[in-house]
Amino acid sequence: MFKTVTATDGHSFACWMEPAQGVRRGGLVILQEIFGVTDQLKGVARQYAAQGIEVAIPALFDRQERDAVIPFDQGARGRALMLASDLEATMRDVAAAVAALGGPVAVMGFCWGGGLALRAAQVLDIACGVSFYGTSLPRYLDKPLVKPMQGHFGLSDDHTPPEVLAQVRAAMPGFGMHLYEAGHAFANDARPASYVAGAAELAHERTAAFLAQHLG
């Protein structure tokens, strides 16, 4: 269900909350692609809630357009909303979602959110970060990585070509990366043209192990 969360600057936004099943092991903030809080992301939330993790998905577009959920075939609209966002303001919303869960909390993001997850592991008090094919990674090389970070990237993803991943590795040796025979959005099972089931399943298995290590 959605609840209202308020950032430190007074901005209130919607946040999808998925309660943990069984004994709660910790929290997980999932950061959206450029499509908003989609049903697909809610499915990912249920997947991790089944592992005893309480999940929050903040509506990061609410500063630009309330309740915006963009169809997957309207990427230009989603990119426009993303480009209109302010990084510092967005991170205030991520921090508010982290606080709403209560620690320990990990942050995991996809696409745009995958880059934001890296920023979270640089500037927020979290347990760890996970990036699924995070975009605009060079933007985040201005600060050191201070929390454990795991990444999942497709070998044929033109958003993260080999030279970009090499640049990130050089700047952040602690950023553990896994590479897959796949392209961008390979873990989004609502986009059959890009979804690669084997890669997605392995990436989520590795993520679950990483979260177990850092959330307990």
C-alpha positions in Angstrom: 0.0 0.0 0.0 1.1 3.6 -0.5 1.8 5.8 2.5 2.9 9.5 2.6 6.5 10.2 3.5 8.0 13.7 4.0 11.5 14.7 3.2 13.6 17.1 5.3 12.7 20.0 3.0 9.0 19.5 3.6 8.2 17.7 0.3 5.7 15.0 0.8 5.6 12.1 -1.6 4.0 8.7 -2.1 5.9 5.6 -1.0 4.8 2.0 -1.7 5.3 -0.1 1.4 5.5 -3.9 1.3 5.6 -5.5 4.8 8.1 -8.2 5.5 6.8 -11.8 5.7 7.7 -13.7 8.8 10.4 -12.4 11.0 11.6 -9.0 9.8 15.3 -9.1 8.9 15.7 -5.4 7.8 14.6 -2.9 5.3 15.1 -2.3 1.6 14.5 0.8 -0.4 13.9 0.1 -4.1 14.6 3.0 -6.5 12.7 3.2 -9.7 13.6 3.2 -13.3 12.4 6.2 -15.4 8.9 4.7 -15.4 7.8 5.4 -11.8 6.5 3.0 -9.2 5.3 0.3 -11.6 3.5 -3.0 -11.0 6.7 -4.7 -12.0 8.7 -3.0 -9.2 5.9 -3.9 -6.7 6.5 -7.5 -7.8 10.2 -7.2 -7.0 9.2 -5.8 -3.6 7.0 -8.8 -2.9 9.9 -11.1 -3.9 12.2 -9.5 -1.2 9.4 -9.2 1.4 9.0 -13.0 1.1 12.6 -13.1 2.4 11.7 -11.2 5.6 12.7 -7.8 4.3 10.4 -4.8 4.6 10.4 -2.8 1.3 9.8 0.8 0.4 9.5 2.2 -3.1 9.5 6.0 -3.1 7.8 7.8 -5.9 10.8 9.9 -7.0 8.8 11.7 -9.8 6.4 13.2 -7.3 8.5 16.4 -7.3 7.9 16.7 -11.1 4.5 15.0 -11.6 2.4 13.4 -8.9 1.6 9.7 -9.3 3.4 9.4 -12.6 3.6 5.9 -13.9 5.0 5.8 -17.4 4.2 3.0 -19.9 7.3 1.2 -21.0 6.9 2.3 -24.6 7.0 6.0 -23.5 10.6 6.2 -22.5 11.0 9.7 -23.8 8.4 11.0 -21.3 10.2 9.2 -18.4 13.5 10.5 -19.5 12.1 14.1 -19.5 10.9 13.7 -15.9 14.2 12.2 -14.9 16.2 15.1 -16.5 13.9 17.6 -14.8 14.8 16.1 -11.4 17.4 17.6 -9.0 19.9 15.1 -7.6 20.1 16.6 -4.1 16.3 16.8 -3.8 15.9 13.3 -5.0 18.4 12.0 -2.5 16.4 13.8 0.3 13.5 11.6 -0.8 15.6 8.5 -0.7 16.9 9.4 2.7 13.3 9.9 3.9 12.3 6.4 2.6 15.3 4.9 4.4 14.3 6.7 7.6 10.7 5.5 7.2 11.8 1.9 7.3 14.3 2.1 10.2 17.6 0.4 10.2 19.4 -1.6 9.0 18.3 -0.6 5.5 19.8 -1.4 2.1 19.1 0.6 -1.1 18.7 -1.1 -4.4 17.9 0.6 -7.7 17.3 -0.1 -11.4 18.4 2.0 -14.3 18.1 5.6 -13.1 17.6 4.2 -9.6 20.7 2.1 -10.0 22.9 5.2 -10.2 21.0 6.7 -7.3 21.7 3.6 -5.3 25.4 4.2 -5.8 25.0 7.8 -4.6 23.1 6.4 -1.5 26.1 4.2 -0.7 28.3 7.3 -0.9 26.2 9.7 1.2 23.5 7.9 3.3 23.7 5.9 6.5 22.7 2.6 4.9 23.9 -1.0 5.3 24.8 -1.5 1.6 23.7 -0.6 -2.0 22.8 -2.7 -5.1 22.7 -1.4 -8.6 20.9 -3.1 -11.4 22.3 -1.7 -14.7 22.6 1.8 -13.1 22.9 4.6 -15.6 24.9 7.9 -15.6 27.5 6.2 -13.4 30.3 8.7 -14.2 28.1 11.4 -12.6 28.7 9.7 -9.3 32.5 9.6 -9.4 32.9 12.9 -7.5 32.5 11.2 -4.0 34.1 8.1 -2.4 32.2 4.9 -1.9 31.8 4.4 1.8 29.3 1.5 2.0 29.4 -2.0 0.5 28.2 -1.9 -3.1 27.2 -4.6 -5.6 26.3 -4.1 -9.2 24.7 -6.2 -12.0 25.4 -5.2 -15.6 24.7 -6.5 -19.1 27.7 -7.0 -21.3 25.8 -5.5 -24.3 24.2 -2.6 -22.3 25.1 0.6 -24.2 24.3 2.6 -21.0 27.3 1.0 -19.3 29.9 0.1 -21.9 33.2 -1.5 -20.8 35.1 1.7 -20.6 32.5 3.2 -18.2 32.6 0.1 -16.0 36.4 0.2 -16.0 36.3 3.9 -15.0 34.0 3.1 -12.1 36.1 0.1 -11.0 39.3 2.3 -11.0 37.6 5.0 -8.9 35.8 2.5 -6.6 37.7 -0.8 -6.2 35.2 -1.8 -3.5 32.3 -1.8 -6.0 31.7 -5.5 -6.7 30.4 -6.0 -10.2 28.8 -9.0 -11.9 28.4 -9.1 -15.7 25.8 -11.0 -17.7 25.2 -12.0 -21.3 22.4 -9.5 -21.5 21.6 -5.9 -22.4 19.9 -3.1 -20.5 16.8 -3.8 -18.3 17.6 -7.6 -18.3 15.8 -8.1 -15.0 12.6 -6.4 -15.9 10.2 -9.3 -16.6 7.5 -6.9 -17.9 9.7 -6.0 -20.8 10.1 -9.2 -22.8 12.3 -7.7 -25.5 15.0 -7.1 -22.9 14.3 -9.6 -20.1 16.8 -12.5 -19.7 15.4 -14.9 -17.2 18.6 -16.7 -16.4 20.6 -13.5 -15.8 17.8 -12.0 -13.8 17.5 -15.0 -11.5 21.2 -15.2 -10.9 21.4 -11.5 -10.2 18.6 -11.7 -7.6 20.3 -14.8 -6.0 23.5 -12.8 -5.7 21.6 -9.8 -4.3 19.8 -11.9 -1.7 23.1 -13.3 -0.5 24.6 -9.8 -0.4 21.6 -8.5 1.6 21.8 -11.4 4.0 25.5 -10.6 4.6 24.9 -6.9 5.3 21.4 -6.9 6.8 21.8 -10.0 8.8 
